[in-house]
């Protein structure tokens, strides 16, 4: 067992601080990754502050990891030392349930996928995430980052990118489809980029017009403020697909009214509070309210290759590790455009 430097929340709601955590020895099918960059996801804040409950502390957040392989296990065939790789939201699953066999490991029913942090590994030990210098991961849960993608802008793709790519592809965003992205933050800005690259007509629905110029530059065709009641009247029955990225409760009936008949509203944001729903907003136009959670390993690799082909990286602000707590507060104030990324060399 080796120890590596990391930033951890010692308890719920406590500021993150520099510490060390154990990493298992490199096993037969493992790769040792020197972490170069780690993105800060809003879900890191939810979990470090125990907003979703059941937190395991001390907690090292981080599931948007980009780095370089520095050691491989004796039976590793997919990677060699020096390869540019990424690790996303989970590091293992049962591998035998129908979902794992379909490449949908994120929906594993054989005990659930093992999260990159705030979980328990097969050995029963806590998992620690990407706010650290190194991580050991099974090669089958590691993805290759194409050479044309800089590692710093690629890191957030391991959550923000795949979280939007998966529902956009599943619900067939593309030419002839009108797609709305709710919220222009770390998730939403990647949704705009990906939906545009897929060929859809893209609209941003944001609380105000403050980010309108950014949204149009990122690939949106239209931008509307949801704080204006006229928006919901003007856009009623417009969209084939709406993807909501916000982590606050919405008036779902109002947003569902923006869908065409047979349209779908997919929620990828995860509010801590329950939401209410008038079912007539679904019934009256055969609309669907759905959810989506990241993507499987194969789809994550597909997403990275797609982003490389289309020159899509996250818009980032690079920070030192000692700025993590400040970054958390700024995320909560929506004061980042659009993803904080930690330079792991500063850990």
C-alpha positions in Angstrom: 0.0 0.0 0.0 1.3 3.4 -1.0 0.3 6.8 0.2 -0.1 9.8 -2.1 -0.8 13.5 -1.5 -4.4 14.6 -1.8 -6.9 17.3 -0.8 -9.7 15.9 1.4 -12.8 17.0 3.3 -12.1 15.6 6.8 -15.8 15.9 7.7 -19.1 17.0 6.2 -19.0 20.7 5.5 -15.4 21.1 6.6 -13.0 22.9 4.3 -10.8 20.7 2.2 -7.2 20.3 3.4 -4.0 18.8 2.2 -3.4 15.3 3.5 -2.3 11.8 2.3 -4.4 8.8 1.3 -3.6 5.2 0.6 -3.5 3.7 -2.9 -3.6 0.0 -3.4 -0.6 -1.7 -5.1 -0.8 -2.1 -8.9 -2.6 -5.3 -9.5 -2.5 -7.6 -12.5 -5.0 -5.6 -14.5 -4.4 -2.2 -13.0 -2.7 1.0 -14.3 -1.1 3.6 -12.1 -2.0 7.0 -13.3 -0.1 10.2 -12.5 -3.0 12.7 -12.3 -2.3 15.9 -14.3 -5.6 17.6 -14.0 -8.9 17.1 -12.1 -12.1 18.9 -12.7 -14.4 20.2 -10.0 -18.0 19.0 -10.5 -21.0 20.4 -8.6 -21.6 16.9 -7.4 -18.2 17.1 -5.6 -19.7 19.9 -3.5 -22.9 18.1 -2.9 -21.0 15.1 -1.5 -18.2 16.9 0.4 -21.0 18.8 2.2 -23.1 15.6 2.6 -26.0 17.1 0.6 -27.0 13.7 -0.7 -26.3 11.9 2.6 -24.2 8.8 3.3 -20.9 10.5 2.9 -17.7 8.6 3.8 -15.1 10.8 5.4 -12.4 11.8 5.0 -13.5 12.3 1.4 -11.2 13.0 -1.6 -13.6 14.2 -4.3 -12.9 14.3 -8.0 -14.2 12.1 -10.9 -13.0 14.1 -13.8 -9.5 12.8 -14.0 -6.9 13.3 -16.8 -3.4 12.0 -16.5 -0.6 9.7 -17.8 0.0 6.0 -17.2 3.2 5.5 -15.2 3.0 1.8 -14.4 1.0 -1.2 -15.7 0.1 -4.5 -14.2 1.5 -7.7 -15.6 -1.7 -8.6 -17.6 -2.6 -5.1 -18.9 -3.2 -5.1 -22.6 -5.0 -1.8 -23.3 -2.4 0.7 -22.1 1.3 1.2 -21.9 3.4 3.6 -19.8 3.1 7.1 -21.2 -0.4 6.8 -22.5 -2.8 9.7 -21.9 -5.8 8.4 -20.0 -8.9 9.5 -18.2 -11.0 8.2 -15.3 -14.7 9.2 -14.8 -17.4 8.7 -12.2 -16.9 5.0 -11.5 -13.9 2.6 -11.2 -15.6 -0.8 -11.2 -18.9 -2.7 -11.4 -20.1 -6.2 -11.1 -19.3 -7.0 -14.8 -21.8 -9.8 -15.1 -25.3 -8.2 -14.9 -27.2 -7.5 -18.1 -26.3 -3.8 -18.0 -22.6 -4.4 -17.5 -22.7 -6.8 -20.4 -24.3 -4.2 -22.6 -21.7 -1.6 -21.7 -24.1 0.3 -19.4 -22.0 -0.1 -16.3 -23.4 3.1 -14.8 -26.7 1.2 -14.3 -25.1 -1.9 -12.9 -27.7 -4.0 -10.9 -25.2 -6.4 -9.5 -24.4 -4.3 -6.5 -24.1 -1.0 -8.4 -21.0 0.6 -10.0 -18.2 1.6 -7.6 -17.8 5.3 -7.5 -14.4 6.9 -8.0 -14.8 8.4 -4.6 -17.1 8.2 -1.7 -17.6 4.5 -2.2 -16.2 1.2 -1.1 -14.0 -0.9 -3.4 -14.0 -4.6 -3.9 -11.6 -4.8 -1.0 -14.0 -3.0 1.3 -11.8 0.1 1.5 -13.0 3.6 0.7 -12.4 5.0 -2.7 -10.6 8.3 -3.1 -10.9 10.5 -6.1 -9.0 12.8 -8.4 -7.9 15.6 -6.1 -4.7 13.7 -5.6 -1.4 13.1 -7.4 -1.9 9.4 -8.4 -4.7 6.8 -8.7 -4.7 3.1 -9.4 -7.6 1.9 -11.6 -8.5 -1.3 -13.4 -7.6 -0.9 -17.1 -11.2 -1.8 -18.0 -12.5 1.3 -16.3 -9.9 3.6 -17.8 -10.3 5.5 -21.1 -7.9 6.8 -23.7 -7.7 10.6 -24.2 -7.0 11.4 -27.9 -3.8 13.2 -28.6 -5.6 16.2 -30.1 -7.4 16.9 -26.8 -5.3 18.9 -24.2 -5.5 17.1 -20.9 -6.7 20.2 -19.0 -9.8 20.8 -21.1 -10.4 17.0 -21.5 -10.6 16.4 -17.7 -14.2 17.8 -17.3 -15.4 15.6 -20.3 -15.1 12.6 -18.0 -18.3 13.8 -16.2 -19.7 16.9 -17.8 -19.0 15.7 -21.3 -20.4 12.2 -21.0 -23.4 13.4 -18.8 -24.6 15.5 -21.8 -23.4 13.3 -24.6 -25.2 10.2 -23.4 -28.8 11.6 -23.3 -28.3 13.7 -26.5 -27.3 10.6 -28.4 -29.9 8.3 -26.7 -32.7 10.7 -27.6 -31.3 11.3 -31.0 -30.4 14.9 -31.1 -29.3 15.8 -34.6 -30.4 17.5 -37.8 -34.0 18.5 -37.8 -34.3 18.3 -34.0 -34.9 21.3 -31.8 -33.0 20.8 -28.5 -33.0 23.1 -25.5 -30.3 23.0 -22.8 -31.5 24.4 -19.4 -28.6 26.1 -17.6 -25.3 27.3 -19.0 -22.9 26.1 -16.4 -20.3 23.3 -16.3 -22.7 20.7 -17.7 -24.8 23.0 -19.8 -22.0 24.6 -21.8 -20.9 21.1 -22.9 -24.5 20.3 -23.8 -24.6 23.3 -26.2 -21.3 22.3 -27.8 -22.2 18.6 -28.3 -25.8 19.3 -29.4 -24.5 21.8 -32.0 -21.8 19.3 -33.2 -24.5 16.7 -33.6 -26.4 19.0 -35.9 -29.4 20.0 -33.8 -30.9 23.4 -33.6 -29.9 24.5 -30.1 -31.6 26.8 -27.6 -30.2 27.8 -24.2 -32.8 28.4 -21.4 -31.0 30.4 -18.7 -32.4 32.4 -15.8 -31.1 35.6 -17.3 -29.5 36.9 -20.5 -26.2 37.5 -18.7 -24.5 34.6 -20.6 -26.2 35.1 -23.9 -23.0 36.1 -25.8 -21.2 33.1 -24.5 -24.0 30.8 -25.4 -24.1 31.9 -29.0 -20.4 31.6 -29.3 -20.5 28.0 -27.9 -22.9 27.0 -30.6 -26.4 28.0 -29.5 -28.8 29.2 -32.2 -31.1 30.9 -29.7 -31.0 32.1 -26.0 -33.9 32.9 -23.8 -34.3 34.0 -20.2 -36.5 31.8 -18.1 -37.1 34.6 -15.6 -39.3 36.3 -18.3 -42.8 34.7 -18.2 -43.2 35.5 -21.9 -40.5 32.9 -22.7 -42.8 30.1 -21.7 -45.6 31.5 -23.7 -43.5 32.2 -26.8 -41.8 28.8 -26.8 -44.7 26.6 -25.9 -44.7 23.3 -27.9 -41.3 24.1 -29.5 -38.8 21.4 -28.5 -38.3 17.8 -29.3 -35.8 17.4 -26.5 -35.0 19.4 -23.4 -32.0 18.5 -21.2 -32.0 20.2 -17.7 -28.6 20.5 -16.1 -29.5 22.6 -13.1 -29.3 21.2 -9.6 -32.1 23.3 -8.2 -35.8 22.3 -8.3 -37.7 23.5 -11.4 -41.3 24.2 -12.2 -41.4 21.0 -14.3 -44.9 21.7 -15.5 -43.7 25.0 -17.1 -40.7 23.3 -18.8 -42.8 20.4 -20.0 -45.1 22.8 -21.7 -42.2 23.8 -24.0 -42.1 20.3 -25.5 -43.9 19.2 -28.6 -46.2 16.2 -28.5 -44.0 13.2 -27.8 -41.2 15.4 -26.7 -38.9 14.5 -23.8 -37.5 16.4 -20.9 -34.3 14.7 -19.5 -33.0 15.7 -16.1 -29.3 15.3 -15.5 -29.1 17.8 -12.7 -29.7 16.3 -9.2 -31.4 18.7 -6.7 -31.1 17.8 -3.1 -34.8 18.6 -2.6 -37.9 16.7 -3.9 -39.8 18.2 -6.8 -43.5 18.3 -7.5 -45.2 17.6 -10.8 -48.7 18.1 -12.3 -49.2 14.9 -14.3 -51.5 16.7 -16.8 -48.4 18.4 -18.2 -47.3 14.9 -19.3 -50.7 13.4 -20.2 -52.0 16.2 -22.4 -49.3 15.8 -25.1 -47.8 12.3 -24.5 -44.7 13.9 -23.2 -42.0 12.1 -21.3 -40.0 13.1 -18.2 -36.8 11.1 -18.0 -33.4 11.0 -16.3 -30.0 10.0 -17.4 -26.8 9.2 -15.5 -23.3 9.6 -17.1 -22.5 6.8 -19.6 -20.7 3.5 -19.8 -17.0 3.0 -20.5 -17.5 2.3 -24.2 -19.8 5.3 -24.6 -17.3 7.5 -22.6 -14.6 6.5 -25.1 -17.0 7.3 -28.0 -17.6 10.7 -26.5 -13.9 11.5 -26.2 -13.3 10.5 -29.7 -16.3 12.6 -30.9 -15.0 15.6 -29.0 -11.6 15.2 -30.4 -13.0 14.9 -33.9 -15.0 18.1 -33.5 -12.4 20.0 -31.4 -14.6 20.1 -28.3 -13.0 20.7 -24.9 -14.4 22.2 -21.8 -14.1 25.9 -21.1 -12.0 26.0 -18.0 -10.4 28.1 -15.3 -7.2 26.4 -14.1 -6.5 26.7 -10.4 -4.0 25.6 -7.8 -5.0 23.0 -5.2 -5.0 25.6 -2.4 -7.8 27.4 -4.2 -10.3 24.5 -4.1 -12.3 25.9 -1.2 -12.6 29.3 -2.9 -13.6 27.5 -6.1 -16.4 25.7 -4.3 -17.9 29.0 -3.1 -17.6 30.4 -6.6 -19.3 27.4 -8.1 -22.2 28.0 -5.7 -22.4 31.6 -6.9 -22.2 30.5 -10.6 -19.0 32.5 -10.7 -17.0 30.3 -13.2 -17.0 30.0 -16.9 -17.4 27.1 -17.1 -15.4 24.5 -15.2 -12.7 24.8 -12.5 -9.8 22.4 -13.2 -7.2 21.6 -10.6 -3.5 21.5 -11.6 -2.5 18.3 -9.8 1.1 19.3 -9.8 0.2 21.9 -7.1 -1.1 19.2 -4.7 
